[in-house]
């Protein structure tokens, strides 16, 4: 029974690994061309918001 399971599961795992390995260039291309620019824009927007809030808070402290 165990041998039969191994004969079925191991080739399936090898096939899945080969499938993932063949898609790796596409995944890397997606990350470089789509995901990273989007993250860069989002982090810049977040930094601007945080900086604005911090500066506004410091101005209030100085004014009082």
N, C-alpha and C positions, 0 to 999 in steps of 0.2 A: 504494500500500500504506500509506504513512504517513498520507495523507489519510483513508483508510478507518479506520485505527486512531484517529485524532483524532476522527472523527465518532462513534465508539463510546465512546471513553474520556471525552471532555469532557462529554457529557451524563450519563454515569454519575457523574462527579465532582460535577457540579452537583446531581444528585439526592441524592447522599450528603450534600452540604453542606446542602441544604434539609431533609433528614431530621434532621440534627443540630440545625439551627437551630430546628426545630419542637419538638424534645425538650428544648431548653435550659431552659424554665421548670420542667419536671419534674426535671431534674438539679439545678437550683438549690434547688428545694423539698426534694429528698432531702438535699442537703448541709446546708441550714439546720435541718431538722427531725430528721434522723437522724444524719448523720455528725458534725457539729460537737458536739452534746451528748455523743456517744460519745467523741470525741477529748478533750473537756473532762474527762470522768470518768476516762479512761485517764491523761491527763497529771497529774491531781490524785493519783491512786493512785501513779503513778510518783514524783511529788514527795514524797509521804509516805514512801515506801520509802527514797528517797535521803536525805531529811532524817533519818530514823531511823538509817540506817547512819552518816551523818556525825556525828550527836550521840553515838552509841554509841562511835565511834572517838575522839572528843574526850574523852569520859569516861574511856576507858582510858588515854589519854595523861596526863590530869590525875592519875589514880589511881597511876600508876607513878612 
